[in-house]
Amino acid sequence: MGLFNPFKKSEEKPAAPAEAEQPKGFFSRLKAGLVKTSRVLNTDIRDLFKQEGRLVDDEFLTELYAILVRTDMGAGPAGKIRDQIKTEYRGRVVHLSDVLATVKSELVALMQQPETPIVFAESGPTVVMVVGVNGSGKTTSIAKLAGHLKSQGKSVVLGAGDTFRAAAVEQLSIWADRLGVDIVKAEQGTDPASVAFKAVDFALQNNKDVVILDTAGRLQTQKNLMNELDKIRRVAGKKIEEAPHEVLLVLDATAGQNGISQAKGFSEAANCTGIILTKLDGSAKGGVVVPIRQTFNLPVKYIGVGETPEDFAVFNAEQFGEALFADTLGKP
Ligand SMILES: Nc1nc2c(ncn2[C@@H]2O[C@H](COP(=O)(O)OP(=O)(O)OP(=O)(O)O)[C@@H](O)[C@H]2O)c(=O)[nH]1
């Protein structure tokens, strides 16, 4: 849990982004956010080339494998990419761009997923519940998601369901004010299910398009708290039969592969429908998208690459790959 200051990066309210799916300039933000991972992939692989070309032999393949593993993509995927390079180039002298092009296309293939944006209700408000462990970036992601949906012309109401932590409600209120969206909140300690109920009710009464429900951070092992999530679901479902339409698990990319395996149990217990992967800018381990795609039978719906609302977008494997290799392979 970090101290939160929504005005940290800028004193200005965010400009209303264009109608596009992603905020203008997101590619540059993504590229900047992934710079640590990109450096490992591009610079370290480049360092394998002392002269212009290099023979692809066992030594080269072993060194390449070690670099790939450092991005946290996992031993299996790193081995798969190495084997592809082996199949294509073994015994031949290759150039850096040949190797990077293969790494890029294999990586993109490993991160691929069906297009799965948020499933909106056919009529009436869409209810999105946001869950995750403490400090994973839930509150910030809710603000980012609200800004993103607003930029698509949706009216949004936030339900400040992290009543456990007064500061969380305060954070969300500041964000709601800044983004110009409604918020339903209650005293600290109030049953979060009652906040969910009121927020959904508010959305129904006021014809809002989307309700985003914040929840307190918790671990899968905290039975009472996991039951609380069930109660929130049930209460939302009392007001709108199909609700919640989405349950998004917020995952901190810096948590590493272990943290991610632990979160698998969480996502199953909470019946999650998708992932918001945060803090990709915080580490050189952007390759973690690969084990996430393999560990969870869930799509990565959104990614966060910084602390401002603009540092957020729908995840797209191709674009992610482009951002990682733009400086060396160029952008098509
Ligand atoms: N660099 C970076 N920081 C982020 C990102 N998303 C969230 N943060 C920061 O991570 C910290 C925790 O974020 P919160 O949104 O408060 O996390 P939370 O999950 O709501 O925390 P709890 O309420 O304690 O469970 C804050 O300092 C955020 O600014 C991101 O994509 N990149």
The ligand as an SDF file (V2000), in Angstrom:
LIG
                    3D

 32 34  0  0  0  0  0  0  0  0999 V2000
    4.5410    2.7870  -11.1730 N   0  0  0  0  0  0  0  0  0  0  0  0
    3.2670    2.4210  -11.0540 C   0  0  0  0  0  0  0  0  0  0  0  0
    2.6620    2.5700   -9.8680 N   0  0  0  0  0  0  0  0  0  0  0  0
    1.3810    2.1840   -9.7500 C   0  0  0  0  0  0  0  0  0  0  0  0
    0.6430    1.6220  -10.8370 C   0  0  0  0  0  0  0  0  0  0  0  0
   -0.6080    1.3220  -10.3800 N   0  0  0  0  0  0  0  0  0  0  0  0
   -0.6410    1.6840   -9.0810 C   0  0  0  0  0  0  0  0  0  0  0  0
    0.5460    2.2080   -8.6800 N   0  0  0  0  0  0  0  0  0  0  0  0
    0.9470    2.7050   -7.3570 C   0  0  0  0  0  0  0  0  0  0  0  0
    0.8850    1.6240   -6.4410 O   0  0  0  0  0  0  0  0  0  0  0  0
    0.5440    2.0970   -5.1390 C   0  0  0  0  0  0  0  0  0  0  0  0
   -0.6200    1.2920   -4.5910 C   0  0  0  0  0  0  0  0  0  0  0  0
   -1.7320    1.5550   -5.3900 O   0  0  0  0  0  0  0  0  0  0  0  0
   -3.2300    1.5780   -4.8120 P   0  0  0  0  0  0  0  0  0  0  0  0
   -4.1070    1.8630   -5.9850 O   0  0  0  0  0  0  0  0  0  0  0  0
   -3.3520    2.4260   -3.6040 O   0  0  0  0  0  0  0  0  0  0  0  0
   -3.3420    0.0500   -4.4030 O   0  0  0  0  0  0  0  0  0  0  0  0
   -4.5500   -0.7170   -3.6890 P   0  0  0  0  0  0  0  0  0  0  0  0
   -4.5260   -2.0900   -4.2650 O   0  0  0  0  0  0  0  0  0  0  0  0
   -5.8020    0.0550   -3.8270 O   0  0  0  0  0  0  0  0  0  0  0  0
   -4.0540   -0.7330   -2.2150 O   0  0  0  0  0  0  0  0  0  0  0  0
   -4.8920   -1.2230   -0.9090 P   0  0  0  0  0  0  0  0  0  0  0  0
   -6.0520   -0.3130   -0.8070 O   0  0  0  0  0  0  0  0  0  0  0  0
   -3.8890   -1.0810    0.1640 O   0  0  0  0  0  0  0  0  0  0  0  0
   -5.2500   -2.6400   -1.1460 O   0  0  0  0  0  0  0  0  0  0  0  0
    0.2640    3.5770   -5.3080 C   0  0  0  0  0  0  0  0  0  0  0  0
    1.4050    4.3010   -4.9200 O   0  0  0  0  0  0  0  0  0  0  0  0
    0.0030    3.7430   -6.8040 C   0  0  0  0  0  0  0  0  0  0  0  0
    0.3150    5.0270   -7.2790 O   0  0  0  0  0  0  0  0  0  0  0  0
    1.3300    1.4600  -12.0990 C   0  0  0  0  0  0  0  0  0  0  0  0
    0.8080    0.9450  -13.1050 O   0  0  0  0  0  0  0  0  0  0  0  0
    2.6350    1.8760  -12.1260 N   0  0  0  0  0  0  0  0  0  0  0  0
  1  2  1  0
  2  3  2  0
  2 32  1  0
  3  4  1  0
  4  5  2  0
  4  8  1  0
  5  6  1  0
  5 30  1  0
  6  7  2  0
  7  8  1  0
  8  9  1  0
  9 10  1  0
  9 28  1  0
 10 11  1  0
 11 12  1  0
 11 26  1  0
 12 13  1  0
 13 14  1  0
 14 15  2  0
 14 16  1  0
 14 17  1  0
 17 18  1  0
 18 19  2  0
 18 20  1  0
 18 21  1  0
 21 22  1  0
 22 23  2  0
 22 24  1  0
 22 25  1  0
 26 27  1  0
 26 28  1  0
 28 29  1  0
 30 31  2  0
 30 32  1  0
M  END
$$$$
